[in-house]
Amino acid sequence: MTPSQHMQRMIGLLSLSDSDYWYDVASIEATELIEAGGEQLLDELLLQVEAMSSSQQEHLAYILGEFDMAGELAILEVIKKSQHTEAAYRARESLYSRKALK
């Protein structure tokens, strides 16, 4: 996949409804996309994160926190300050989990 295709697929996954499918299947695929796309994909996501819907931000925060990439932390810091309270909560939770793992 090209970087553009990674980004398009990621936005599609983040846009799915909050359902068992998201947590059981789509979140795993989104995690794999981040692993494959690396910092380049995270940089693209960082540029778009503030314009994302509450659900998209929350889904993104849900899958972040497991990697050791600078872009991941930057995205979580932006979402942590989001006007979308559920997404902000999820970002703080991911940041806390990240610290607890160290």
Contacts in CASP RR format, 6 or more apart in sequence:
PFRMAT RR
TARGET T0000
AUTHOR 0000-0000-0000
METHOD contacts of the structure
MODEL  1
MTPSQHMQRMIGLLSLSDSDYWYDVASIEATELIEAGGEQLLDELLLQVE
AMSSSQQEHLAYILGEFDMAGELAILEVIKKSQHTEAAYRARESLYSRKA
LK
1 9 0 8 1.000
1 36 0 8 1.000
3 37 0 8 1.000
3 40 0 8 1.000
3 41 0 8 1.000
3 44 0 8 1.000
6 33 0 8 1.000
6 36 0 8 1.000
6 37 0 8 1.000
6 41 0 8 1.000
7 41 0 8 1.000
7 44 0 8 1.000
7 45 0 8 1.000
9 29 0 8 1.000
9 33 0 8 1.000
10 30 0 8 1.000
10 33 0 8 1.000
10 34 0 8 1.000
10 41 0 8 1.000
10 45 0 8 1.000
11 48 0 8 1.000
11 56 0 8 1.000
13 26 0 8 1.000
13 27 0 8 1.000
13 29 0 8 1.000
13 30 0 8 1.000
13 33 0 8 1.000
13 59 0 8 1.000
14 30 0 8 1.000
14 52 0 8 1.000
14 55 0 8 1.000
14 56 0 8 1.000
14 59 0 8 1.000
14 60 0 8 1.000
15 53 0 8 1.000
15 55 0 8 1.000
15 56 0 8 1.000
16 22 0 8 1.000
16 26 0 8 1.000
16 59 0 8 1.000
17 55 0 8 1.000
18 55 0 8 1.000
18 58 0 8 1.000
18 59 0 8 1.000
22 59 0 8 1.000
27 59 0 8 1.000
27 62 0 8 1.000
27 63 0 8 1.000
30 59 0 8 1.000
30 63 0 8 1.000
31 63 0 8 1.000
31 66 0 8 1.000
33 41 0 8 1.000
34 41 0 8 1.000
34 42 0 8 1.000
34 63 0 8 1.000
34 64 0 8 1.000
34 67 0 8 1.000
34 72 0 8 1.000
35 67 0 8 1.000
38 69 0 8 1.000
39 69 0 8 1.000
39 70 0 8 1.000
39 71 0 8 1.000
42 69 0 8 1.000
42 70 0 8 1.000
42 71 0 8 1.000
42 72 0 8 1.000
42 74 0 8 1.000
42 75 0 8 1.000
43 71 0 8 1.000
45 60 0 8 1.000
45 75 0 8 1.000
46 71 0 8 1.000
46 74 0 8 1.000
46 75 0 8 1.000
46 78 0 8 1.000
49 57 0 8 1.000
49 60 0 8 1.000
49 75 0 8 1.000
49 78 0 8 1.000
49 79 0 8 1.000
50 78 0 8 1.000
50 82 0 8 1.000
52 60 0 8 1.000
53 84 0 8 1.000
54 82 0 8 1.000
54 84 0 8 1.000
54 86 0 8 1.000
54 87 0 8 1.000
57 79 0 8 1.000
57 82 0 8 1.000
57 84 0 8 1.000
57 87 0 8 1.000
57 90 0 8 1.000
57 91 0 8 1.000
58 84 0 8 1.000
58 86 0 8 1.000
58 87 0 8 1.000
58 90 0 8 1.000
60 75 0 8 1.000
60 79 0 8 1.000
61 75 0 8 1.000
61 76 0 8 1.000
61 79 0 8 1.000
61 87 0 8 1.000
61 90 0 8 1.000
61 91 0 8 1.000
61 93 0 8 1.000
61 94 0 8 1.000
62 90 0 8 1.000
62 94 0 8 1.000
64 72 0 8 1.000
64 75 0 8 1.000
64 76 0 8 1.000
64 91 0 8 1.000
64 94 0 8 1.000
65 72 0 8 1.000
65 76 0 8 1.000
65 94 0 8 1.000
65 95 0 8 1.000
65 97 0 8 1.000
65 98 0 8 1.000
66 98 0 8 1.000
73 95 0 8 1.000
73 98 0 8 1.000
76 91 0 8 1.000
76 94 0 8 1.000
76 95 0 8 1.000
76 98 0 8 1.000
77 91 0 8 1.000
77 95 0 8 1.000
79 87 0 8 1.000
79 88 0 8 1.000
79 90 0 8 1.000
79 91 0 8 1.000
80 88 0 8 1.000
80 91 0 8 1.000
80 92 0 8 1.000
80 95 0 8 1.000
81 88 0 8 1.000
82 88 0 8 1.000
82 91 0 8 1.000
END
